[in-house]
Amino acid sequence: AQSVTQPDIHITVSEGASLELRCNYSYGATPYLFWYVQSPGQGLQLLLKYFSGDTLVQGIKGFEAEFKRSQSSFNLRKPSVHWSDAAEYFCAVADAGNTPLVFGKGTRLSVIA
Amino acid sequence: DTAVSQTPKYLVTQMGNDKSIKCEQNLGHDTMYWYKQDSKKFLKIMFSYNNKELIINETVPNRFSPKSPDKAHLNLHINSLELGDSAVYFCASSHGTQYFGPGTRLLVL
């Protein structure tokens, strides 16, 4: 069965600092990989996805993620964090495009001045 | 235009009541889902429908009954509500990538 691990429950960064959120998955083949963001009281917004091809994917709001097969990882990065990036971030994996997502437990990002 | 919409946004009810949550998508997708987010923010799949047919039913109590009257709608009916049903319920639709509704925050008293 697939599983997703987000090792960091809560991360605090200063505004303007760089960010990396970790995600590791367990799956036999190459999965479909996603990052979603959830602001307080809101729904889930897709930041980016990886299906195949270039292992460095660009997303919205200046985020990027890199798929590393050898490490079974799909870490999310942003070079300079803004206060509005404070939210819960979820990594997710699926077998294929139209199969249910398996989510990690999320990483809460706090941004300080 | 809202791609995936859910109503109501908030639902407060007593134990033992029956309630429904509605979901509509205007993306033309064939596949729709219901997810439950618990108090610790953990998201888990409940049901998956493809073209109005039930594809996946995770171990969800049979008090939960999804219904898809057409491809654009997937409603969730919950009978005999229990305290443990308090959660945020998300509808989603997909054609490769899943897009989520805003969620319905259910509180059972």
Interface residues (C-beta under 8 A of the other chain):
Chain A: F34 Y36 Q38 Q42 G43 L44 Q45 L46 K49 F51 E88 F90 A94 G97 N98 T99 P100 L101 V102 F103 K105 G106
Chain B: D30 T31 Y33 Y35 K40 K41 F42 L43 K44 I45 S48 N50 I56 F90 S94 H95 G96 T97 Q98 Y99 F100 G101 P102 G103
